[in-house]
């Protein structure tokens, strides 16, 4: 399974960069989702930032994976922030009211700074 994400750690934050420009292929989305879920399930993720700066298109299946990931991070009490969403993708989040479910920030730096107590460590 090719890596569909790039993972970096910064202090207690796991930064995940989505590598696919098009999140619309069912097999690719399933692999992407599996890779995201494994990060949350491995027990070392304390805070999660998911960066979509490379993503130009996202299907409803990708949104479903994000909703499942949100439920999993909520259950594990892992703060979870999305960032780097293009305007047209952010508009879909607003139309579907997903912008009320997710914590969404402009970029990874803003996302990291928005976590409680982390601003002084960076």
C-alpha positions in Angstrom: 0.0 0.0 0.0 1.7 3.3 -1.1 1.9 6.0 1.5 -1.0 8.4 1.0 0.1 10.6 3.9 3.3 12.1 5.2 3.6 12.1 9.0 5.8 14.3 11.1 5.9 15.0 14.9 6.3 18.4 16.3 6.4 18.4 20.1 3.2 16.5 21.1 1.5 17.1 17.7 1.2 14.6 14.9 1.2 16.5 11.6 -0.3 14.6 8.7 0.1 15.9 5.1 -2.3 14.3 2.6 -0.3 13.4 -0.5 -3.1 12.8 -2.9 -4.3 15.8 -5.0 -7.5 14.0 -5.8 -9.3 12.1 -3.0 -12.0 10.6 -5.2 -10.8 7.1 -6.0 -12.5 4.5 -3.7 -9.4 2.3 -3.3 -7.1 5.2 -2.7 -9.6 6.7 -0.1 -9.8 3.4 1.7 -6.0 3.1 1.9 -5.8 6.8 3.0 -8.4 6.1 5.7 -6.6 3.0 6.9 -3.4 5.0 7.2 -5.1 7.8 9.1 -6.9 5.4 11.5 -3.7 3.5 12.3 -2.1 6.8 13.5 -5.0 7.3 15.9 -5.1 3.7 17.0 -1.4 3.2 17.6 -1.7 5.0 21.0 1.1 7.6 20.4 -1.0 10.4 18.9 -1.7 13.1 21.5 -2.8 15.9 19.1 -3.6 15.6 15.4 -3.4 18.1 12.6 -4.5 16.9 9.1 -3.2 19.2 6.3 -5.0 19.2 3.0 -2.9 21.8 1.2 -2.1 19.4 -1.7 -5.8 18.2 -2.1 -7.7 19.8 -4.9 -10.8 17.5 -4.9 -12.4 15.5 -2.1 -15.3 13.0 -2.6 -18.1 12.3 -0.2 -16.3 9.0 0.6 -13.3 11.0 1.8 -15.7 13.1 4.0 -17.1 9.9 5.5 -13.6 8.8 6.5 -13.0 12.2 8.1 -16.3 11.9 10.1 -15.2 8.4 11.2 -11.8 9.8 12.2 -13.4 12.6 14.1 -15.5 10.0 16.1 -12.4 8.0 16.8 -10.4 11.0 18.0 -13.3 12.2 20.1 -13.5 8.7 21.8 -9.7 8.8 22.4 -9.8 12.4 23.6 -7.3 13.4 20.9 -7.7 17.0 19.8 -8.0 17.0 16.0 -7.7 20.0 13.6 -8.1 20.2 9.8 -6.1 22.8 7.9 -5.0 23.8 4.4 -8.5 23.3 2.8 -8.9 25.1 -0.5 -11.8 27.5 -0.7 -14.0 25.3 -2.9 -13.5 22.3 -0.5 -14.2 24.6 2.6 -17.4 25.7 0.9 -18.5 22.0 0.8 -17.8 21.8 4.5 -19.9 24.9 5.1 -22.8 23.7 2.8 -23.0 20.4 4.6 -22.5 21.9 8.1 -19.3 19.9 8.5 -17.5 23.1 9.5 -19.4 22.9 12.8 -18.2 19.3 13.4 -14.5 20.0 12.6 -12.0 22.4 14.0 -10.7 24.0 10.8 -7.7 26.4 10.6 -6.0 28.1 7.6 -2.6 26.4 7.9 -0.5 24.0 10.0 1.2 26.8 12.0 -2.2 28.3 13.1 -3.5 24.8 13.8 -0.6 24.0 16.1 -0.8 27.4 17.9 -4.5 26.8 18.5 -3.9 23.8 20.7 -4.1 24.6 24.4 -0.8 25.2 26.1 1.3 24.3 23.1 2.0 27.8 21.9 4.9 28.3 24.3 6.6 25.1 23.2 7.0 26.1 19.6 
